[in-house]
Amino acid sequence: MGLLKAAIVRLFPGEDHAMIRANIMTVRDDHLGILCSLNMELYPDSEIQLSYGQGCAGAAWKRAFEAPMSERWVPVVALSARVTPKQLRERWGFTDDQISMTRRLLWVLSVPIFERQAGYSEFVGILNFDGVVKPLKRTSRLRDAALHKDSADLADFFAEELAAYDLV
């Protein structure tokens, strides 16, 4: 959890870090499940599971397999301002329960995690950051290419940590 906290501080300087949550999701059978998290304990989505292509994390999972190689690492971003339940169902594939669980989310940044070894990379999970209760001071930062690069670098770091502890 200390590493997730450090990641939040690095990626979101000047923000209220208590209002930013982080988690790592890994594939379990046919869905993503949360392996570890920070600042999520009191929220109903702390145990959420997402299918391939479902939600921001599921979309990042899908991108990791279907996008051109040069784009597989790019984070998926969602801003929930004025998003209706119908849009959550149609665009993100959410069920009514998932809509209810995530109703406090203001934004999400989902980054594919790849374990990289000589000549290949293997998808191992998703590094997620999201905001609740209080919006970011600069939501435009979520579209910043530098933030995307930094978050992908952190995903590489977490891939090494997951492999070191044999969690993938």
Beta strands, then each sheet from edge to edge (+ up, - down):
strand 1: 20-28
strand 2: 31-38
strand 3: 49-51
strand 4: 76-79
strand 5: 105-117
strand 6: 120-132
sheet 1: 3+ 2- 1+ 6- 5+ 4-
end
